[in-house]
Amino acid sequence: MPTLSQTATRAYTELTLAARWWLAELKHALPWWERLLHDGQASALLYEADGQTRLLLLEADAPAPREEVFAAPLEQLSAEQGARLAGLCAQHELAIALPDQAVLRLPLALPAGTRGAARQAIAYRLLTESPLRADSMLFDVQAAGADSTLAQVALCRSATVAALQARAQQLGLSSPSIGWRAPGQMALAFCFVRGRGVRSAAERARRNGWLALAPLLLLALGLLGAWGYAGWQERSLQRQVDALSAQSDASLRLLARQARTRALTAAMAADLPPGSLTQVLNDVSLRLPRSAWLTELRVEAGRLRLVGNGAEPTAVARALAATPQLAGVRLDTLTSGTTASGPAHFEITAELVLGRSK
C-alpha cells in the first residue's frame, strides 16, 4: 500500500504533467499567449562539426535558421573570426552545443515515488554511486513520463565546460548556455549551464505568466468574496425572518386566546339570564382559594364546568359549594401533580341555579 508521501508525490507529478499539457494546448489555441510568455528574442546555436565552427542564427520572425560557417574549430579561431562571431551573436540568445564525445548520455531508473523530484534523485545517485567527485561533473535530466520510472541523464566534465566558458569569454561571447543538442535540432536537449539571457527569459516568462493569471486570480477572489457576502446576507435575512416569525407566532397565539375568550364569554352570556354571568364569575373568583387557579370555564346545558389546578382541589369544591348560584358541586376528576409538592389538576361540575334558591 503506498505511503502518504508516495501518494503526495504522485499527485504532484500528475498535476505538473496536466499543467504542462494545459499550457501547451493553450499556446496552440491562443497565439497571443505564447507572445505574452516569450518576448520572441532571436537565438543562436554554436557547435563544431567536421573540424569547423558552425553558427545557426534564428531571427525572431524568421521561419528557419541561417547558417554561418567558420573554417576552424572554436579553439583555433583567429581574432578576426572571433570578432565576426561575436558580432553575429551580439543580439541573440547564444547556446553552445558540446560535441557528442564530450557528453555521456544514459538512462537511469528513478526510485519509486521520486518522479516529481527527478533531479534531486539523480544527484543523490551520482553522489553515492559515481567513482568521480561530485564537483567534477555536471548533469542534466529529462524527467520521466507519468508511466515510466526511467529518466534520461546527460553528464559531462566540469573542466570541459569551464574551458569552453573561458574560450567564449575570450571571443567576447557573453554568458552563453552550454549543453548538448540532438542532431538537426536548434534547441539544447540537455543544458549544463544556463546563460544570463536564458535565466532572464525564464524569469520574464514566469512573471508574465503570473501577470496573465492575475485577472483569473482576482476574478476567483471576487467570486469567493461575493459568495461569502451572499452567505452572510442570507444568514442575516434568515435571522430577521426568524425574529419576525416568532413575533407573528406570538401575536397569533394572543389573538387565538382572545378569540377563545370572546367565544366563551358569548356562549356563557347566551346560556345565562341577563346580568347573571357577571354575578357568577364574581362569586367564583371571590370564593376560589388563593392556591388554585382556573384554566377553563364552560357553561353547557345549565351546568358549569371548571377546569384548573390547585394544591387542595377538595377545598376548591367546598368553597364553590357555598356559592348561592351553584348546586350539586362535584369533583369529577383529580390528577396529582408531576411532583409530590406540585399542584393537582382537577375538573369540577356544578348546576347553575340562577334566580331560585338551592
Secondary structure per residue as TSV (DSSP state, phi and psi in degrees):
chain	resnum	aa	ss	phi	psi
A	1	M	-	360.0	128.0
A	2	P	-	-65.3	144.7
A	3	T	-	-77.5	171.5
A	4	L	H	-63.3	-38.8
A	5	S	H	-64.3	-42.5
A	6	Q	H	-64.7	-40.7
A	7	T	H	-63.9	-42.3
A	8	A	H	-65.1	-40.1
A	9	T	H	-64.7	-43.3
A	10	R	H	-64.7	-41.0
A	11	A	H	-63.4	-40.3
A	12	Y	H	-62.9	-42.3
A	13	T	H	-63.6	-44.9
A	14	E	H	-63.5	-41.8
A	15	L	H	-65.6	-37.7
A	16	T	H	-64.0	-45.6
A	17	L	H	-62.8	-40.5
A	18	A	H	-64.6	-39.9
A	19	A	H	-65.6	-40.5
A	20	R	H	-63.9	-42.9
A	21	W	H	-62.9	-41.6
A	22	W	H	-63.8	-43.0
A	23	L	H	-65.4	-40.4
A	24	A	H	-63.4	-43.3
A	25	E	H	-65.4	-36.2
A	26	L	H	-66.9	-35.9
A	27	K	H	-63.9	-39.2
A	28	H	H	-70.3	-37.5
A	29	A	H	-77.2	-33.7
A	30	L	-	-125.7	96.7
A	31	P	H	-59.8	-32.7
A	32	W	H	-64.9	-24.3
A	33	W	H	-63.6	-43.5
A	34	E	H	-62.7	-39.8
A	35	R	H	-68.3	-30.5
A	36	L	H	-71.5	-40.9
A	37	L	H	-78.0	-27.7
A	38	H	-	-127.5	136.5
A	39	D	-	-83.8	-0.2
A	40	G	-	70.8	31.2
A	41	Q	-	-71.6	146.6
A	42	A	-	-66.3	150.5
A	43	S	E	-126.6	159.0
A	44	A	E	-140.7	144.3
A	45	L	E	-125.8	124.7
A	46	L	E	-112.7	129.7
A	47	Y	E	-154.0	166.8
A	48	E	E	-111.7	138.8
A	49	A	E	-153.6	131.6
A	50	D	T	56.3	40.4
A	51	G	T	71.6	13.2
A	52	Q	E	-120.9	155.4
A	53	T	E	-98.0	123.6
A	54	R	E	-117.8	141.1
A	55	L	E	-127.0	121.1
A	56	L	E	-100.6	123.7
A	57	L	E	-113.4	123.2
A	58	L	E	-119.7	110.1
A	59	E	-	-74.7	164.5
A	60	A	T	-60.6	-39.1
A	61	D	T	-108.7	8.1
A	62	A	-	-83.0	139.6
A	63	P	S	-74.3	-25.5
A	64	A	S	-145.0	154.0
A	65	P	-	-77.1	155.7
A	66	R	E	-109.2	152.9
A	67	E	E	-114.5	136.6
A	68	E	E	-116.8	134.8
A	69	V	E	-118.5	133.9
A	70	F	E	-116.9	126.1
A	71	A	S	-81.1	52.2
A	72	A	S	-168.3	152.6
A	73	P	-	-64.1	165.5
A	74	L	G	-61.9	-36.6
A	75	E	G	-69.5	-21.3
A	76	Q	G	-108.6	12.2
A	77	L	-	-67.4	139.0
A	78	S	-	-76.1	171.1
A	79	A	H	-63.3	-37.6
A	80	E	H	-66.2	-44.0
A	81	Q	H	-65.3	-38.7
A	82	G	H	-62.9	-40.7
A	83	A	H	-65.7	-39.4
A	84	R	H	-65.0	-41.3
A	85	L	H	-63.4	-43.7
A	86	A	H	-64.0	-37.5
A	87	G	H	-65.7	-38.4
A	88	L	H	-67.3	-33.3
A	89	C	H	-91.7	1.1
A	90	A	T	-59.5	-42.1
A	91	Q	T	-105.3	25.4
A	92	H	S	-126.7	151.8
A	93	E	E	-79.8	110.3
A	94	L	E	-92.9	134.6
A	95	A	E	-127.1	137.9
A	96	I	E	-113.3	125.8
A	97	A	E	-96.4	126.7
A	98	L	-	-73.1	151.6
A	99	P	-	-68.4	159.0
A	100	D	G	-59.6	-37.0
A	101	Q	G	-70.1	-12.4
A	102	A	G	-94.1	-3.8
A	103	V	-	-124.8	131.8
A	104	L	E	-104.0	121.6
A	105	R	E	-114.9	133.9
A	106	L	E	-156.7	152.1
A	107	P	E	-87.7	139.6
A	108	L	E	-126.3	139.2
A	109	A	E	-79.7	132.9
A	110	L	-	-87.2	140.8
A	111	P	-	-61.4	152.7
A	112	A	T	-60.7	134.8
A	113	G	T	82.2	11.0
A	114	T	-	-117.3	14.4
A	115	R	G	-65.6	-27.2
A	116	G	G	-75.5	-11.9
A	117	A	G	-133.3	56.7
A	118	A	H	-63.6	-41.6
A	119	R	H	-63.0	-43.7
A	120	Q	H	-64.8	-38.6
A	121	A	H	-66.2	-42.2
A	122	I	H	-66.6	-41.5
A	123	A	H	-59.4	-39.0
A	124	Y	H	-67.1	-41.6
A	125	R	H	-64.5	-43.2
A	126	L	H	-64.1	-36.7
A	127	L	H	-67.4	-37.5
A	128	T	H	-94.7	-21.9
A	129	E	H	-112.5	-23.2
A	130	S	-	-77.5	139.6
A	131	P	S	-74.4	-13.9
A	132	L	S	-89.3	157.4
A	133	R	-	-68.7	147.6
A	134	A	G	-64.7	-34.0
A	135	D	G	-80.3	-1.9
A	136	S	G	-94.3	0.4
A	137	M	E	-129.0	151.4
A	138	L	E	-123.9	147.6
A	139	F	E	-146.6	160.8
A	140	D	E	-141.9	154.2
A	141	V	E	-127.9	137.3
A	142	Q	E	-102.6	111.1
A	143	A	-	-60.7	148.6
A	144	A	-	-72.3	160.3
A	145	G	-	-73.2	177.9
A	146	A	T	-65.0	-29.5
A	147	D	T	-105.3	14.6
A	148	S	-	-126.1	146.7
A	149	T	-	-105.3	6.2
A	150	L	E	-100.7	143.0
A	151	A	E	-125.4	139.9
A	152	Q	E	-86.3	125.4
A	153	V	E	-122.3	138.0
A	154	A	E	-121.0	134.3
A	155	L	E	-126.9	148.3
A	156	C	E	-149.5	166.3
A	157	R	E	-79.3	140.6
A	158	S	H	-62.3	-34.6
A	159	A	H	-65.2	-36.2
A	160	T	H	-63.8	-44.3
A	161	V	H	-68.3	-39.9
A	162	A	H	-63.3	-41.0
A	163	A	H	-65.2	-38.5
A	164	L	H	-67.5	-37.9
A	165	Q	H	-65.0	-39.6
A	166	A	H	-65.1	-41.8
A	167	R	H	-65.2	-39.6
A	168	A	H	-63.9	-36.5
A	169	Q	H	-68.1	-37.1
A	170	Q	H	-62.5	-36.1
A	171	L	T	-83.2	-3.8
A	172	G	T	84.1	20.6
A	173	L	-	-91.8	113.1
A	174	S	-	-87.1	121.9
A	175	S	S	44.6	64.0
A	176	P	-	-81.0	158.1
A	177	S	E	-82.7	143.7
A	178	I	E	-127.9	130.7
A	179	G	E	-169.6	-152.7
A	180	W	E	-128.8	141.2
A	181	R	-	-122.8	149.8
A	182	A	-	-74.8	149.2
A	183	P	T	-55.9	133.7
A	184	G	T	82.5	0.4
A	185	Q	-	-101.8	147.9
A	186	M	S	-87.3	-33.5
A	187	A	S	-94.7	155.8
A	188	L	-	-75.2	131.9
A	189	A	S	-79.7	-36.5
A	190	F	E	-125.8	135.1
A	191	C	E	-123.3	115.9
A	192	F	E	-87.9	-35.3
A	193	V	E	-133.4	126.3
A	194	R	-	-96.9	129.8
A	195	G	-	-72.6	168.5
A	196	R	H	-62.8	-38.2
A	197	G	H	-65.3	-38.6
A	198	V	H	-66.2	-42.6
A	199	R	H	-64.1	-40.2
A	200	S	H	-65.6	-40.5
A	201	A	H	-64.7	-39.9
A	202	A	H	-63.6	-39.5
A	203	E	H	-67.1	-40.5
A	204	R	H	-64.1	-41.8
A	205	A	H	-62.4	-40.3
A	206	R	H	-65.5	-43.0
A	207	R	H	-65.5	-42.9
A	208	N	H	-65.4	-35.2
A	209	G	H	-62.1	-42.6
A	210	W	H	-66.1	-36.9
A	211	L	H	-64.7	-37.4
A	212	A	H	-69.0	-33.7
A	213	L	H	-83.8	-13.6
A	214	A	H	-57.0	-44.9
A	215	P	H	-59.5	-37.4
A	216	L	H	-66.3	-41.1
A	217	L	H	-64.9	-41.7
A	218	L	H	-63.7	-39.6
A	219	L	H	-63.1	-42.7
A	220	A	H	-62.9	-42.5
A	221	L	H	-64.7	-38.6
A	222	G	H	-63.1	-43.7
A	223	L	H	-64.1	-40.6
A	224	L	H	-63.6	-43.1
A	225	G	H	-63.7	-40.7
A	226	A	H	-64.6	-39.6
A	227	W	H	-64.0	-43.3
A	228	G	H	-64.2	-40.9
A	229	Y	H	-66.1	-40.0
A	230	A	H	-63.9	-40.1
A	231	G	H	-63.7	-40.8
A	232	W	H	-64.4	-42.3
A	233	Q	H	-62.4	-40.2
A	234	E	H	-63.3	-43.9
A	235	R	H	-65.3	-38.7
A	236	S	H	-64.1	-45.2
A	237	L	H	-65.0	-36.1
A	238	Q	H	-65.1	-40.0
A	239	R	H	-63.0	-40.8
A	240	Q	H	-65.1	-42.5
A	241	V	H	-62.8	-41.6
A	242	D	H	-63.0	-41.2
A	243	A	H	-64.2	-43.5
A	244	L	H	-65.6	-37.1
A	245	S	H	-64.8	-40.8
A	246	A	H	-63.3	-43.2
A	247	Q	H	-62.8	-41.1
A	248	S	H	-64.8	-41.0
A	249	D	H	-63.3	-42.0
A	250	A	H	-63.2	-40.6
A	251	S	H	-64.6	-40.3
A	252	L	H	-65.2	-40.3
A	253	R	H	-64.4	-40.1
A	254	L	H	-64.4	-42.6
A	255	L	H	-63.9	-37.6
A	256	A	H	-65.2	-41.7
A	257	R	H	-64.5	-41.6
A	258	Q	H	-63.4	-38.5
A	259	A	H	-64.8	-42.7
A	260	R	H	-64.2	-38.2
A	261	T	H	-64.1	-43.9
A	262	R	H	-64.3	-40.1
A	263	A	H	-64.7	-42.0
A	264	L	H	-64.3	-42.3
A	265	T	H	-63.1	-41.6
A	266	A	H	-65.8	-39.5
A	267	A	H	-66.9	-42.7
A	268	M	H	-66.6	-38.7
A	269	A	H	-64.9	-31.5
A	270	A	H	-72.4	-32.2
A	271	D	H	-87.7	-19.7
A	272	L	S	-105.0	151.9
A	273	P	-	-62.3	158.0
A	274	P	T	-58.5	133.8
A	275	G	T	85.5	-16.1
A	276	S	H	-81.5	-24.4
A	277	L	H	-63.6	-46.1
A	278	T	H	-62.2	-38.2
A	279	Q	H	-66.1	-42.2
A	280	V	H	-62.8	-46.9
A	281	L	H	-63.2	-39.8
A	282	N	H	-63.8	-44.7
A	283	D	H	-63.0	-42.8
A	284	V	H	-64.6	-43.1
A	285	S	H	-68.1	-32.2
A	286	L	H	-73.3	-36.9
A	287	R	H	-88.8	-11.5
A	288	L	S	-71.3	126.7
A	289	P	-	-59.6	155.2
A	290	R	T	-68.3	-22.7
A	291	S	T	-83.9	3.8
A	292	A	E	-126.5	154.2
A	293	W	E	-147.2	150.8
A	294	L	E	-99.4	141.0
A	295	T	E	-111.0	-14.4
A	296	E	E	-154.9	139.0
A	297	L	E	-140.7	121.4
A	298	R	E	-139.0	142.8
A	299	V	E	-112.0	120.7
A	300	E	E	-137.2	117.6
A	301	A	T	52.9	46.5
A	302	G	T	78.7	5.7
A	303	R	E	-117.0	145.0
A	304	L	E	-104.8	127.7
A	305	R	E	-117.1	124.3
A	306	L	E	-119.4	130.1
A	307	V	E	-122.6	133.4
A	308	G	E	-170.2	-165.1
A	309	N	E	-135.5	149.0
A	310	G	E	-173.3	161.4
A	311	A	S	-74.7	-30.7
A	312	E	-	-133.5	83.9
A	313	P	H	-58.5	-33.0
A	314	T	H	-65.8	-35.0
A	315	A	H	-67.3	-33.8
A	316	V	H	-63.8	-45.0
A	317	A	H	-62.9	-41.0
A	318	R	H	-66.3	-37.7
A	319	A	H	-66.9	-40.2
A	320	L	H	-71.6	-28.1
A	321	A	H	-64.8	-22.9
A	322	A	T	-82.8	-1.1
A	323	T	-	-76.1	130.3
A	324	P	T	-62.7	-32.1
A	325	Q	T	-84.1	-2.6
A	326	L	E	-117.7	142.1
A	327	A	E	-138.9	153.4
A	328	G	E	63.1	42.1
A	329	V	E	-66.5	129.7
A	330	R	E	-139.4	133.9
A	331	L	E	-86.4	99.0
A	332	D	E	-79.8	-42.3
A	333	T	E	-133.0	136.5
A	334	L	E	-139.5	119.0
A	335	T	E	-124.5	126.8
A	336	S	-	-67.2	158.1
A	337	G	-	-72.7	174.3
A	338	T	S	-71.1	-22.9
A	339	T	S	-123.0	167.1
A	340	A	T	-65.5	-33.4
A	341	S	T	-97.7	1.5
A	342	G	S	-79.5	163.0
A	343	P	-	-70.7	154.0
A	344	A	E	-96.7	154.8
A	345	H	E	-96.5	136.1
A	346	F	E	-140.3	157.6
A	347	E	E	-132.4	127.0
A	348	I	E	-124.8	135.1
A	349	T	E	-120.2	148.8
A	350	A	E	-152.5	154.6
A	351	E	E	-93.0	134.6
A	352	L	E	-81.6	125.8
A	353	V	-	-119.5	68.8
A	354	L	T	-82.5	132.9
A	355	G	T	79.2	5.2
A	356	R	S	-144.1	160.3
A	357	S	-	-82.3	160.7
A	358	K	-	-67.6	360.0
